Amino acid sequence: MFDRKPFSLCLCIVVMAALNLGAQQASLSGPISGYVFEASSRSIRPILGIPGAAYVGDAVAAGLDWAAIAPDGRSALARKGGELYWNSGLESNPSWSIIEGALPDAGRIAWSADATAAVIASSTEGRIQFIRAAAAGPVVDLPGRISALAMGPSGDYAVAGVEAEAGGGLYLVGTEGEPRLLAAVGRAAAIVLAANERDLFVADAASRQILEIANFRQEAARMVLADEGGGVSDPVGLALSRDGQLLLLANKSRKTLNAYVLATRSLWSQIELDFEPSCLEPLSRNSLFLLKAGGEASEPLLVLDASREPAVYFVPAGRGE
Protein backbone atom coordinates (compact mmCIF):
# COMPACT_ATOMS: atom_id res chain seq x y z
CA MET A 1 0.00 0.00 0.00
CA PHE A 2 2.79 2.40 0.94
CA ASP A 3 6.21 2.59 -0.66
CA ARG A 4 9.02 2.92 1.86
CA LYS A 5 10.93 5.85 0.40
CA PRO A 6 13.10 8.35 2.27
CA PHE A 7 12.04 11.93 2.68
CA SER A 8 14.01 14.40 0.60
CA LEU A 9 15.45 17.80 1.41
CA CYS A 10 15.11 20.74 -0.97
CA LEU A 11 16.29 24.33 -0.84
CA CYS A 12 14.23 27.47 -1.40
CA ILE A 13 15.06 31.18 -1.21
CA VAL A 14 13.59 33.69 1.25
CA VAL A 15 12.94 37.39 0.76
CA MET A 16 11.61 39.26 3.81
CA ALA A 17 10.66 42.83 4.75
CA ALA A 18 8.89 44.61 7.63
CA LEU A 19 5.56 46.46 7.66
CA ASN A 20 3.20 47.66 10.41
CA LEU A 21 0.06 46.03 11.79
CA GLY A 22 -2.86 46.78 9.48
CA ALA A 23 -0.61 47.85 6.63
CA GLN A 24 -1.35 46.15 3.32
CA GLN A 25 1.38 44.86 1.06
CA ALA A 26 1.29 45.10 -2.69
CA SER A 27 -1.10 42.63 -4.27
CA LEU A 28 0.03 39.03 -4.05
CA SER A 29 0.32 37.09 -7.28
CA GLY A 30 0.75 33.41 -7.95
CA PRO A 31 -0.01 30.53 -5.58
CA ILE A 32 0.32 31.04 -1.83
CA SER A 33 1.36 27.99 0.15
CA GLY A 34 0.40 29.62 3.43
CA TYR A 35 1.35 32.26 5.96
CA VAL A 36 3.78 32.11 8.86
CA PHE A 37 4.32 34.23 11.96
CA GLU A 38 7.99 35.17 12.21
CA ALA A 39 8.73 35.84 15.88
CA SER A 40 12.08 37.57 15.29
CA SER A 41 10.50 40.34 13.17
CA ARG A 42 7.08 40.05 14.87
CA SER A 43 5.39 39.82 11.49
CA ILE A 44 3.09 37.64 9.36
CA ARG A 45 4.56 36.75 5.96
CA PRO A 46 3.22 34.76 3.00
CA ILE A 47 4.98 31.78 1.45
CA LEU A 48 4.71 32.60 -2.24
CA GLY A 49 4.90 29.75 -4.72
CA ILE A 50 5.02 26.00 -4.12
CA PRO A 51 7.66 23.90 -2.32
CA GLY A 52 10.77 23.73 -4.44
CA ALA A 53 9.99 27.07 -6.11
CA ALA A 54 8.87 29.37 -3.30
CA TYR A 55 10.01 32.35 -1.26
CA VAL A 56 8.70 34.32 1.71
CA GLY A 57 7.11 37.58 0.61
CA ASP A 58 6.78 40.96 2.25
CA ALA A 59 4.94 41.14 5.58
CA VAL A 60 1.20 41.70 5.57
CA ALA A 61 1.32 42.70 9.25
CA ALA A 62 4.09 43.50 11.74
CA GLY A 63 4.62 44.79 15.27
CA LEU A 64 2.77 41.76 16.69
CA ASP A 65 3.41 40.12 20.04
CA TRP A 66 1.99 36.81 18.80
CA ALA A 67 -0.09 35.57 15.88
CA ALA A 68 -1.70 32.36 14.62
CA ILE A 69 -2.90 31.73 11.08
CA ALA A 70 -5.86 29.48 10.30
CA PRO A 71 -5.30 26.40 8.11
CA ASP A 72 -7.46 27.95 5.37
CA GLY A 73 -4.87 30.73 4.97
CA ARG A 74 -7.52 33.45 5.05
CA SER A 75 -8.07 34.06 8.77
CA ALA A 76 -5.71 34.97 11.59
CA LEU A 77 -5.65 35.95 15.23
CA ALA A 78 -2.98 38.27 16.59
CA ARG A 79 -2.10 39.80 19.94
CA LYS A 80 -0.65 43.28 20.29
CA GLY A 81 -0.46 45.50 23.37
CA GLY A 82 -2.78 43.31 25.43
CA GLU A 83 -5.51 43.28 22.75
CA LEU A 84 -6.55 40.36 20.57
CA TYR A 85 -7.34 41.01 16.89
CA TRP A 86 -9.23 38.99 14.27
CA ASN A 87 -8.73 39.01 10.50
CA SER A 88 -10.86 36.96 8.10
CA GLY A 89 -9.41 38.35 4.85
CA LEU A 90 -5.70 37.92 5.26
CA GLU A 91 -5.04 37.13 1.61
CA SER A 92 -7.16 39.91 0.09
CA ASN A 93 -7.99 42.42 2.83
CA PRO A 94 -5.57 42.44 5.76
CA SER A 95 -7.61 44.67 8.10
CA TRP A 96 -8.02 43.84 11.79
CA SER A 97 -10.86 44.00 14.32
CA ILE A 98 -10.39 44.05 18.10
CA ILE A 99 -12.08 41.18 19.95
CA GLU A 100 -13.63 42.78 23.01
CA GLY A 101 -13.36 40.74 26.22
CA ALA A 102 -10.75 38.33 24.90
CA LEU A 103 -8.08 36.84 27.14
CA PRO A 104 -5.24 39.40 27.13
CA ASP A 105 -2.43 36.83 27.25
CA ALA A 106 -3.46 34.32 24.59
CA GLY A 107 -0.47 32.17 23.65
CA ARG A 108 -1.96 28.99 22.21
CA ILE A 109 -4.77 28.40 19.72
CA ALA A 110 -6.71 25.73 17.86
CA TRP A 111 -9.02 26.38 14.89
CA SER A 112 -12.26 24.85 13.68
CA ALA A 113 -12.05 23.15 10.28
CA ASP A 114 -13.76 26.05 8.48
CA ALA A 115 -11.73 28.71 10.38
CA THR A 116 -14.87 30.51 11.58
CA ALA A 117 -14.15 29.67 15.21
CA ALA A 118 -11.15 29.15 17.46
CA VAL A 119 -10.25 28.32 21.02
CA ILE A 120 -7.43 30.21 22.72
CA ALA A 121 -5.52 29.46 25.92
CA SER A 122 -3.91 31.79 28.43
CA SER A 123 -0.13 31.61 28.44
CA THR A 124 0.01 32.02 32.24
CA GLU A 125 -3.19 30.46 33.66
CA GLY A 126 -5.29 27.36 33.10
CA ARG A 127 -7.97 29.19 31.15
CA ILE A 128 -9.35 28.75 27.65
CA GLN A 129 -11.82 30.85 25.69
CA PHE A 130 -13.99 30.18 22.67
CA ILE A 131 -13.87 32.74 19.83
CA ARG A 132 -16.27 32.90 16.89
CA ALA A 133 -15.56 35.44 14.14
CA ALA A 134 -14.61 38.60 16.06
CA ALA A 135 -16.71 37.82 19.16
CA ALA A 136 -15.35 36.47 22.44
CA GLY A 137 -17.22 33.55 23.97
CA PRO A 138 -17.14 31.90 27.39
CA VAL A 139 -13.96 31.43 29.43
CA VAL A 140 -13.45 28.00 30.97
CA ASP A 141 -11.12 27.33 33.91
CA LEU A 142 -9.05 24.13 33.91
CA PRO A 143 -6.93 22.66 36.73
CA GLY A 144 -3.48 23.43 35.37
CA ARG A 145 -1.38 24.88 32.57
CA ILE A 146 -2.66 24.28 29.04
CA SER A 147 -0.02 22.35 27.10
CA ALA A 148 -1.99 21.42 23.95
CA LEU A 149 -5.29 22.26 22.23
CA ALA A 150 -7.55 20.90 19.50
CA MET A 151 -10.97 22.07 18.35
CA GLY A 152 -13.94 20.25 16.87
CA PRO A 153 -14.72 20.87 13.17
CA SER A 154 -17.83 22.95 13.91
CA GLY A 155 -16.25 24.87 16.77
CA ASP A 156 -18.65 23.68 19.47
CA TYR A 157 -16.09 21.85 21.60
CA ALA A 158 -12.38 21.67 22.33
CA VAL A 159 -9.95 19.12 23.74
CA ALA A 160 -7.29 20.50 26.08
CA GLY A 161 -4.16 18.91 27.48
CA VAL A 162 -3.62 20.08 31.06
CA GLU A 163 -0.32 19.83 32.93
CA ALA A 164 -0.57 19.90 36.74
CA GLU A 165 1.41 18.83 39.83
CA ALA A 166 -1.39 16.47 40.85
CA GLY A 167 -1.20 14.78 37.45
CA GLY A 168 -1.97 15.87 33.92
CA GLY A 169 -5.01 15.00 31.91
CA LEU A 170 -6.91 15.37 28.69
CA TYR A 171 -10.21 17.27 29.00
CA LEU A 172 -13.24 17.61 26.73
CA VAL A 173 -14.61 21.15 26.96
CA GLY A 174 -17.87 22.33 25.40
CA THR A 175 -19.09 25.87 24.94
CA GLU A 176 -21.58 24.99 27.69
CA GLY A 177 -21.21 22.69 30.68
CA GLU A 178 -18.31 21.50 32.83
CA PRO A 179 -15.05 20.10 31.43
CA ARG A 180 -14.87 16.29 31.41
CA LEU A 181 -11.67 14.31 32.03
CA LEU A 182 -11.06 11.92 29.14
CA ALA A 183 -7.80 10.30 30.19
CA ALA A 184 -4.76 10.76 32.40
CA VAL A 185 -1.89 12.16 30.33
CA GLY A 186 1.42 13.24 31.85
CA ARG A 187 2.17 16.14 29.49
CA ALA A 188 0.21 16.44 26.27
CA ALA A 189 2.48 17.98 23.64
CA ALA A 190 0.05 17.83 20.72
CA ILE A 191 -3.52 16.69 19.98
CA VAL A 192 -5.13 15.86 16.66
CA LEU A 193 -8.71 14.76 15.95
CA ALA A 194 -9.36 11.86 13.58
CA ALA A 195 -11.42 12.46 10.45
CA ASN A 196 -14.28 10.38 11.86
CA GLU A 197 -14.66 12.88 14.77
CA ARG A 198 -15.00 9.93 17.16
CA ASP A 199 -11.33 9.31 17.93
CA LEU A 200 -8.32 11.48 18.73
CA PHE A 201 -4.57 11.09 19.08
CA VAL A 202 -2.35 12.74 21.67
CA ALA A 203 1.44 12.83 21.96
CA ASP A 204 2.39 12.43 25.64
CA ALA A 205 5.86 13.87 26.18
CA ALA A 206 6.03 12.55 29.75
CA SER A 207 5.50 8.87 28.89
CA ARG A 208 6.96 9.16 25.35
CA GLN A 209 3.87 7.65 23.84
CA ILE A 210 1.25 8.38 21.22
CA LEU A 211 -2.13 7.60 22.75
CA GLU A 212 -5.35 6.94 20.88
CA ILE A 213 -8.55 7.96 22.69
CA ALA A 214 -11.36 6.12 20.94
CA ASN A 215 -14.98 7.32 21.07
CA PHE A 216 -13.86 10.30 23.17
CA ARG A 217 -17.20 12.12 23.13
CA GLN A 218 -18.99 9.15 24.65
CA GLU A 219 -17.19 6.53 26.78
CA ALA A 220 -13.54 7.21 26.02
CA ALA A 221 -11.21 4.22 25.67
CA ARG A 222 -7.45 4.83 25.99
CA MET A 223 -4.85 2.74 24.15
CA VAL A 224 -1.18 3.10 23.16
CA LEU A 225 -0.51 3.53 19.43
CA ALA A 226 3.28 3.97 19.67
CA ASP A 227 5.92 4.30 22.38
CA GLU A 228 9.64 5.01 22.67
CA GLY A 229 10.44 1.74 20.93
CA GLY A 230 8.27 2.91 18.06
CA GLY A 231 10.15 6.19 17.61
CA VAL A 232 8.48 8.53 20.14
CA SER A 233 10.97 10.66 22.10
CA ASP A 234 10.21 14.33 22.75
CA PRO A 235 7.19 15.19 20.55
CA VAL A 236 6.45 18.77 19.53
CA GLY A 237 3.84 18.19 16.82
CA LEU A 238 1.26 15.70 15.63
CA ALA A 239 -0.78 15.81 12.41
CA LEU A 240 -2.78 13.67 10.02
CA SER A 241 -2.08 13.45 6.32
CA ARG A 242 -4.87 14.93 4.22
CA ASP A 243 -6.17 11.49 3.27
CA GLY A 244 -6.24 10.46 6.94
CA GLN A 245 -4.08 7.38 6.40
CA LEU A 246 -0.83 8.59 7.99
CA LEU A 247 -0.21 10.01 11.46
CA LEU A 248 2.82 12.32 11.44
CA LEU A 249 4.98 12.98 14.51
CA ALA A 250 7.78 15.53 14.96
CA ASN A 251 10.42 14.82 17.65
CA LYS A 252 12.50 17.80 18.77
CA SER A 253 15.88 16.81 20.25
CA ARG A 254 16.18 13.61 18.20
CA LYS A 255 15.44 15.71 15.09
CA THR A 256 13.19 13.11 13.53
CA LEU A 257 9.91 13.07 11.64
CA ASN A 258 7.91 9.84 11.84
CA ALA A 259 4.98 8.61 9.75
CA TYR A 260 2.68 5.90 11.15
CA VAL A 261 0.18 3.93 9.07
CA LEU A 262 -3.08 4.06 11.02
CA ALA A 263 -4.56 0.99 9.33
CA THR A 264 -1.77 -1.19 10.76
CA ARG A 265 -0.72 1.00 13.72
CA SER A 266 2.89 0.69 12.56
CA LEU A 267 5.84 2.97 11.87
CA TRP A 268 6.12 3.40 8.11
CA SER A 269 8.98 5.87 7.75
CA GLN A 270 11.38 7.96 9.82
CA ILE A 271 13.58 10.79 8.63
CA GLU A 272 16.48 12.44 10.41
CA LEU A 273 16.34 16.22 10.10
CA ASP A 274 19.29 18.61 10.10
CA PHE A 275 17.86 20.62 13.01
CA GLU A 276 15.16 20.58 15.65
CA PRO A 277 11.54 20.97 14.53
CA SER A 278 9.37 23.18 16.74
CA CYS A 279 5.86 22.34 15.50
CA LEU A 280 3.81 20.43 12.94
CA GLU A 281 1.04 22.79 11.79
CA PRO A 282 -1.06 22.61 8.61
CA LEU A 283 -0.62 25.31 5.99
CA SER A 284 -3.40 26.40 3.65
CA ARG A 285 -2.12 24.40 0.71
CA ASN A 286 -3.14 20.71 0.76
CA SER A 287 -0.67 18.32 2.44
CA LEU A 288 1.73 21.08 3.51
CA PHE A 289 2.78 21.42 7.13
CA LEU A 290 4.98 23.93 8.91
CA LEU A 291 7.80 22.26 10.85
CA LYS A 292 9.70 25.32 12.03
CA ALA A 293 9.20 29.08 11.91
CA GLY A 294 10.05 32.14 13.96
CA GLY A 295 12.82 32.11 16.52
CA GLU A 296 16.08 33.88 15.78
CA ALA A 297 16.67 35.59 12.45
CA SER A 298 19.38 33.07 11.54
CA GLU A 299 17.11 30.04 11.90
CA PRO A 300 15.58 28.53 8.75
CA LEU A 301 11.94 27.79 8.07
CA LEU A 302 10.92 24.19 7.33
CA VAL A 303 7.91 22.97 5.38
CA LEU A 304 6.81 19.35 5.03
CA ASP A 305 5.08 18.24 1.83
CA ALA A 306 3.26 15.05 2.85
CA SER A 307 1.49 14.37 -0.43
CA ARG A 308 2.76 11.51 -2.61
CA GLU A 309 6.40 11.22 -1.62
CA PRO A 310 6.88 13.18 1.63
CA ALA A 311 9.65 15.77 1.42
CA VAL A 312 11.00 18.45 3.72
CA TYR A 313 11.81 21.84 2.18
CA PHE A 314 13.87 24.35 4.18
CA VAL A 315 14.05 28.08 3.55
CA PRO A 316 17.10 30.10 4.69
CA ALA A 317 16.23 33.00 6.96
CA GLY A 318 18.58 35.47 5.23
CA ARG A 319 17.26 38.93 4.47
CA GLY A 320 18.99 39.12 1.14
CA GLU A 321 16.95 39.74 -2.01
C-alpha positions as MATLAB code, in Angstrom:
seq = 'MFDRKPFSLCLCIVVMAALNLGAQQASLSGPISGYVFEASSRSIRPILGIPGAAYVGDAVAAGLDWAAIAPDGRSALARKGGELYWNSGLESNPSWSIIEGALPDAGRIAWSADATAAVIASSTEGRIQFIRAAAAGPVVDLPGRISALAMGPSGDYAVAGVEAEAGGGLYLVGTEGEPRLLAAVGRAAAIVLAANERDLFVADAASRQILEIANFRQEAARMVLADEGGGVSDPVGLALSRDGQLLLLANKSRKTLNAYVLATRSLWSQIELDFEPSCLEPLSRNSLFLLKAGGEASEPLLVLDASREPAVYFVPAGRGE';
ca = [
       0.000    0.000    0.000;
       2.788    2.400    0.937;
       6.208    2.586   -0.661;
       9.024    2.923    1.858;
      10.927    5.847    0.403;
      13.095    8.353    2.268;
      12.039   11.927    2.683;
      14.010   14.400    0.599;
      15.453   17.803    1.411;
      15.110   20.738   -0.966;
      16.285   24.329   -0.838;
      14.228   27.472   -1.403;
      15.055   31.184   -1.210;
      13.593   33.692    1.245;
      12.936   37.391    0.761;
      11.608   39.257    3.814;
      10.663   42.832    4.754;
       8.885   44.612    7.635;
       5.556   46.458    7.657;
       3.201   47.661   10.407;
       0.060   46.026   11.789;
      -2.856   46.779    9.483;
      -0.605   47.855    6.629;
      -1.353   46.153    3.318;
       1.382   44.856    1.063;
       1.295   45.101   -2.693;
      -1.104   42.632   -4.271;
       0.028   39.028   -4.051;
       0.318   37.092   -7.277;
       0.754   33.413   -7.951;
      -0.012   30.525   -5.581;
       0.324   31.043   -1.834;
       1.355   27.986    0.152;
       0.404   29.624    3.432;
       1.350   32.261    5.957;
       3.785   32.115    8.865;
       4.318   34.230   11.957;
       7.986   35.167   12.212;
       8.730   35.837   15.877;
      12.083   37.568   15.287;
      10.505   40.343   13.170;
       7.081   40.053   14.866;
       5.385   39.819   11.488;
       3.093   37.644    9.357;
       4.555   36.749    5.957;
       3.217   34.763    2.997;
       4.980   31.781    1.447;
       4.712   32.601   -2.241;
       4.904   29.746   -4.723;
       5.019   26.004   -4.116;
       7.659   23.902   -2.316;
      10.769   23.732   -4.442;
       9.986   27.066   -6.105;
       8.867   29.371   -3.296;
      10.011   32.350   -1.259;
       8.703   34.318    1.712;
       7.112   37.582    0.608;
       6.781   40.962    2.248;
       4.945   41.144    5.578;
       1.199   41.703    5.574;
       1.322   42.698    9.251;
       4.092   43.505   11.741;
       4.617   44.786   15.270;
       2.770   41.760   16.695;
       3.408   40.118   20.042;
       1.986   36.809   18.799;
      -0.088   35.568   15.876;
      -1.699   32.363   14.621;
      -2.895   31.727   11.075;
      -5.858   29.476   10.297;
      -5.304   26.401    8.109;
      -7.464   27.953    5.365;
      -4.873   30.727    4.974;
      -7.518   33.448    5.047;
      -8.066   34.062    8.774;
      -5.709   34.975   11.587;
      -5.649   35.946   15.234;
      -2.985   38.272   16.591;
      -2.098   39.801   19.940;
      -0.647   43.285   20.294;
      -0.457   45.501   23.365;
      -2.780   43.314   25.427;
      -5.509   43.284   22.748;
      -6.547   40.358   20.567;
      -7.337   41.014   16.887;
      -9.227   38.987   14.269;
      -8.726   39.014   10.504;
     -10.861   36.962    8.098;
      -9.413   38.355    4.853;
      -5.696   37.915    5.262;
      -5.044   37.134    1.614;
      -7.155   39.907    0.089;
      -7.994   42.417    2.830;
      -5.571   42.438    5.758;
      -7.609   44.671    8.099;
      -8.019   43.842   11.790;
     -10.857   43.999   14.322;
     -10.388   44.050   18.101;
     -12.080   41.183   19.946;
     -13.631   42.775   23.014;
     -13.363   40.740   26.219;
     -10.754   38.329   24.899;
      -8.079   36.839   27.144;
      -5.239   39.396   27.130;
      -2.425   36.831   27.246;
      -3.456   34.321   24.590;
      -0.468   32.174   23.651;
      -1.964   28.989   22.213;
      -4.767   28.403   19.717;
      -6.713   25.727   17.859;
      -9.023   26.384   14.894;
     -12.256   24.852   13.677;
     -12.047   23.154   10.278;
     -13.755   26.053    8.478;
     -11.734   28.709   10.376;
     -14.870   30.507   11.581;
     -14.146   29.669   15.213;
     -11.152   29.146   17.457;
     -10.253   28.324   21.022;
      -7.426   30.205   22.723;
      -5.517   29.457   25.920;
      -3.912   31.789   28.433;
      -0.127   31.607   28.438;
       0.013   32.020   32.239;
      -3.189   30.460   33.657;
      -5.289   27.358   33.101;
      -7.973   29.185   31.153;
      -9.348   28.747   27.652;
     -11.824   30.849   25.691;
     -13.991   30.178   22.672;
     -13.875   32.742   19.825;
     -16.273   32.901   16.887;
     -15.557   35.442   14.144;
     -14.610   38.599   16.058;
     -16.705   37.823   19.161;
     -15.352   36.466   22.443;
     -17.215   33.546   23.969;
     -17.136   31.896   27.389;
     -13.965   31.433   29.427;
     -13.447   28.000   30.971;
     -11.124   27.329   33.910;
      -9.052   24.127   33.907;
      -6.932   22.658   36.734;
      -3.479   23.430   35.368;
      -1.380   24.878   32.565;
      -2.661   24.280   29.037;
      -0.018   22.355   27.101;
      -1.995   21.418   23.950;
      -5.288   22.256   22.234;
      -7.548   20.901   19.498;
     -10.973   22.068   18.345;
     -13.944   20.250   16.872;
     -14.715   20.868   13.175;
     -17.828   22.945   13.908;
     -16.249   24.872   16.771;
     -18.654   23.677   19.470;
     -16.089   21.852   21.604;
     -12.377   21.672   22.325;
      -9.946   19.121   23.738;
      -7.291   20.495   26.077;
      -4.161   18.912   27.479;
      -3.623   20.076   31.064;
      -0.316   19.834   32.928;
      -0.572   19.900   36.736;
       1.406   18.831   39.830;
      -1.387   16.471   40.845;
      -1.199   14.780   37.450;
      -1.966   15.871   33.924;
      -5.006   14.997   31.910;
      -6.913   15.369   28.688;
     -10.210   17.272   28.997;
     -13.237   17.606   26.733;
     -14.606   21.153   26.961;
     -17.867   22.332   25.401;
     -19.092   25.874   24.944;
     -21.580   24.990   27.694;
     -21.209   22.690   30.675;
     -18.313   21.503   32.825;
     -15.050   20.098   31.427;
     -14.874   16.289   31.413;
     -11.675   14.312   32.033;
     -11.056   11.917   29.141;
      -7.801   10.303   30.195;
      -4.761   10.757   32.396;
      -1.888   12.164   30.329;
       1.423   13.237   31.845;
       2.174   16.138   29.492;
       0.207   16.442   26.273;
       2.481   17.977   23.642;
       0.048   17.826   20.718;
      -3.518   16.688   19.981;
      -5.129   15.855   16.656;
      -8.708   14.757   15.946;
      -9.360   11.856   13.581;
     -11.418   12.461   10.453;
     -14.285   10.383   11.856;
     -14.659   12.876   14.773;
     -15.000    9.933   17.163;
     -11.335    9.314   17.933;
      -8.325   11.476   18.732;
      -4.574   11.089   19.083;
      -2.354   12.743   21.668;
       1.437   12.832   21.959;
       2.392   12.433   25.636;
       5.862   13.874   26.175;
       6.032   12.549   29.754;
       5.504    8.868   28.886;
       6.957    9.157   25.354;
       3.869    7.648   23.835;
       1.249    8.383   21.217;
      -2.129    7.600   22.748;
      -5.348    6.937   20.876;
      -8.548    7.955   22.686;
     -11.364    6.117   20.938;
     -14.979    7.323   21.071;
     -13.861   10.302   23.172;
     -17.204   12.123   23.128;
     -18.992    9.152   24.652;
     -17.187    6.528   26.780;
     -13.543    7.210   26.020;
     -11.211    4.225   25.669;
      -7.452    4.834   25.993;
      -4.855    2.745   24.146;
      -1.180    3.105   23.161;
      -0.513    3.533   19.431;
       3.284    3.966   19.671;
       5.917    4.297   22.382;
       9.644    5.010   22.672;
      10.444    1.737   20.934;
       8.269    2.910   18.058;
      10.147    6.190   17.607;
       8.478    8.526   20.136;
      10.967   10.656   22.105;
      10.205   14.334   22.752;
       7.195   15.185   20.549;
       6.451   18.770   19.535;
       3.845   18.187   16.823;
       1.265   15.698   15.627;
      -0.777   15.808   12.411;
      -2.784   13.671   10.024;
      -2.075   13.448    6.322;
      -4.867   14.929    4.219;
      -6.173   11.486    3.272;
      -6.235   10.464    6.944;
      -4.079    7.382    6.397;
      -0.835    8.591    7.991;
      -0.214   10.013   11.457;
       2.819   12.325   11.438;
       4.976   12.985   14.507;
       7.784   15.534   14.961;
      10.423   14.825   17.652;
      12.500   17.799   18.767;
      15.882   16.812   20.254;
      16.183   13.611   18.200;
      15.441   15.705   15.094;
      13.186   13.106   13.533;
       9.913   13.068   11.644;
       7.907    9.844   11.841;
       4.982    8.608    9.755;
       2.678    5.903   11.151;
       0.177    3.927    9.068;
      -3.082    4.056   11.019;
      -4.560    0.990    9.331;
      -1.770   -1.195   10.758;
      -0.723    1.003   13.716;
       2.886    0.689   12.558;
       5.840    2.973   11.874;
       6.121    3.398    8.110;
       8.978    5.869    7.748;
      11.380    7.965    9.816;
      13.579   10.795    8.634;
      16.476   12.443   10.406;
      16.341   16.220   10.099;
      19.285   18.610   10.103;
      17.858   20.624   13.009;
      15.165   20.577   15.653;
      11.535   20.970   14.534;
       9.372   23.181   16.737;
       5.858   22.341   15.504;
       3.810   20.434   12.935;
       1.044   22.789   11.787;
      -1.062   22.614    8.615;
      -0.625   25.311    5.995;
      -3.395   26.401    3.647;
      -2.118   24.396    0.708;
      -3.139   20.709    0.757;
      -0.673   18.323    2.436;
       1.730   21.080    3.508;
       2.776   21.420    7.134;
       4.983   23.933    8.909;
       7.798   22.263   10.851;
       9.700   25.322   12.026;
       9.200   29.079   11.912;
      10.050   32.142   13.956;
      12.820   32.114   16.524;
      16.081   33.880   15.778;
      16.674   35.585   12.452;
      19.383   33.068   11.542;
      17.105   30.038   11.896;
      15.578   28.534    8.753;
      11.942   27.791    8.067;
      10.924   24.193    7.329;
       7.907   22.971    5.375;
       6.811   19.351    5.026;
       5.079   18.245    1.833;
       3.263   15.048    2.847;
       1.488   14.368   -0.427;
       2.759   11.507   -2.606;
       6.398   11.221   -1.620;
       6.883   13.177    1.631;
       9.652   15.766    1.416;
      11.002   18.450    3.723;
      11.814   21.836    2.185;
      13.866   24.349    4.177;
      14.055   28.083    3.554;
      17.103   30.097    4.689;
      16.232   33.000    6.955;
      18.578   35.468    5.233;
      17.264   38.926    4.472;
      18.992   39.123    1.138;
      16.949   39.739   -2.006;
];
